[in-house]
Amino acid sequence: MAKQKKVEQEEIKLPILGKQPKASRGTYVFLNPFGDEIFEVKSKVAIYWNGGPSTPHFVNLYFLDRTANSAIMKIANHISYDGKLGMFQWIIPDSLPVFNNYAYLDHTHQYDIYIENFQYPLIYYTYGPNFKIT
């Protein structure tokens, strides 16, 4: 296992899985990743989504470890989204921020991406499908 850089990070608090609003309220839908992919460290991942409010707004993206039930890091903050099709190009890092003594990628874990509207109150958010990292 490669040595990890030690970078302190503030705690990330996300809504509880399964408590997201019904689709009629305009939740986001991930188009990519679509689930069960296996990505390599340092590979590029094109994240696509639609849904949410139909008017232009901003979103945040987070990288989650579903097996450890932990938010690992914020991928992007305040991304402009036209309300029709969103896209963000992300490179899976080979070193991760340290939080609660957890800072490594485990090939046996399931990961996903979480999206939320940037403006408050937080009304629109979605947990993406699971994928693995080798």
C-alpha positions as CSV (number, residue, x, y, z in Angstrom):
1,M,0.0,0.0,0.0
2,A,1.4,3.4,-1.0
3,K,2.2,5.9,1.8
4,Q,-0.6,8.5,2.2
5,K,-0.1,12.2,2.6
6,K,-1.5,13.5,5.9
7,V,-3.9,16.3,5.2
8,E,-6.2,17.5,7.9
9,Q,-9.8,17.9,6.9
10,E,-12.9,19.3,8.5
11,E,-15.7,16.8,9.3
12,I,-18.3,16.4,6.5
13,K,-21.9,15.9,7.7
14,L,-24.3,14.6,5.1
15,P,-28.0,13.6,5.4
16,I,-28.8,10.1,6.4
17,L,-29.0,7.6,3.5
18,G,-32.6,6.7,2.7
19,K,-33.9,10.0,3.9
20,Q,-33.7,11.8,0.6
21,P,-36.8,13.5,-0.8
22,K,-39.1,11.8,-3.3
23,A,-38.4,12.2,-7.0
24,S,-41.3,14.5,-7.3
25,R,-39.4,17.0,-5.3
26,G,-36.7,17.1,-8.0
27,T,-33.9,14.9,-6.7
28,Y,-30.8,14.5,-8.8
29,V,-30.1,11.4,-10.9
30,F,-26.6,10.1,-11.7
31,L,-26.0,9.2,-15.3
32,N,-22.4,8.3,-14.8
33,P,-21.0,6.6,-12.8
34,F,-24.0,4.3,-13.2
35,G,-22.9,1.6,-10.7
36,D,-20.6,-1.4,-10.3
37,E,-17.7,0.1,-12.2
38,I,-14.1,-0.6,-11.1
39,F,-11.9,2.5,-11.4
40,E,-8.2,2.8,-10.9
41,V,-6.4,5.4,-8.7
42,K,-5.5,8.5,-10.7
43,S,-8.1,7.6,-13.4
44,K,-10.4,10.2,-14.8
45,V,-14.1,9.8,-14.0
46,A,-16.7,11.9,-15.9
47,I,-19.5,12.5,-13.4
48,Y,-22.8,13.3,-15.2
49,W,-26.2,14.0,-13.6
50,N,-29.6,15.6,-14.2
51,G,-32.6,16.4,-12.1
52,G,-32.8,18.7,-9.2
53,P,-34.3,22.2,-9.6
54,S,-35.0,23.0,-13.3
55,T,-33.6,26.4,-12.9
56,P,-29.8,27.2,-13.0
57,H,-28.1,26.8,-9.6
58,F,-24.9,25.4,-8.0
59,V,-24.1,22.0,-6.5
60,N,-21.5,20.3,-4.4
61,L,-20.0,16.8,-5.0
62,Y,-18.6,14.5,-2.3
63,F,-16.6,11.2,-2.4
64,L,-18.0,8.6,0.0
65,D,-16.8,5.3,1.4
66,R,-20.1,3.3,1.7
67,T,-18.5,0.3,3.4
68,A,-17.0,2.5,6.2
69,N,-20.1,4.8,6.1
70,S,-17.8,7.8,5.8
71,A,-17.5,11.0,3.7
72,I,-13.9,11.0,2.6
73,M,-13.6,14.3,0.8
74,K,-15.4,17.1,-1.0
75,I,-14.8,16.6,-4.8
76,A,-16.0,20.0,-5.9
77,N,-17.7,23.0,-4.4
78,H,-20.1,25.5,-6.0
79,I,-20.3,23.9,-9.5
80,S,-22.5,25.8,-11.9
81,Y,-25.5,23.6,-13.1
82,D,-28.1,24.7,-15.7
83,G,-30.8,22.4,-14.3
84,K,-30.7,20.1,-17.4
85,L,-27.4,18.2,-17.6
86,G,-24.5,18.5,-15.2
87,M,-20.9,17.3,-15.7
88,F,-17.7,17.4,-13.7
89,Q,-14.4,15.7,-14.6
90,W,-12.8,14.1,-11.5
91,I,-9.4,12.4,-11.0
92,I,-9.4,9.8,-8.3
93,P,-6.7,10.8,-5.9
94,D,-3.9,8.5,-4.8
95,S,-3.7,10.3,-1.4
96,L,-6.6,11.2,0.7
97,P,-7.3,13.7,3.5
98,V,-6.9,12.1,7.0
99,F,-10.1,12.2,9.1
100,N,-10.8,10.0,12.1
101,N,-7.6,8.1,11.3
102,Y,-9.0,6.9,8.0
103,A,-7.0,7.8,4.9
104,Y,-6.7,4.9,2.4
105,L,-8.4,3.3,-0.5
106,D,-9.4,-0.3,0.1
107,H,-10.2,-2.4,-3.0
108,T,-12.8,-4.4,-1.0
109,H,-14.8,-1.3,-0.2
110,Q,-17.8,0.2,-2.1
111,Y,-17.6,3.9,-2.9
112,D,-20.0,6.4,-4.3
113,I,-20.6,10.1,-5.0
114,Y,-23.1,12.4,-3.3
115,I,-24.6,15.5,-4.8
116,E,-26.4,18.4,-3.1
117,N,-27.7,21.8,-4.0
118,F,-25.4,24.5,-2.9
119,Q,-28.0,26.9,-1.6
120,Y,-29.7,26.4,1.7
121,P,-32.0,25.1,2.8
122,L,-30.7,21.8,1.6
123,I,-33.6,20.3,-0.2
124,Y,-32.1,18.5,-3.2
125,Y,-29.6,15.8,-2.7
126,T,-28.8,12.2,-3.9
127,Y,-26.5,9.4,-3.1
128,G,-25.0,7.8,-6.3
129,P,-24.6,4.2,-7.2
130,N,-21.7,2.1,-5.7
131,F,-18.4,1.5,-7.5
132,K,-15.0,0.1,-6.5
133,I,-11.4,1.5,-6.7
134,T,-8.3,-0.6,-7.3
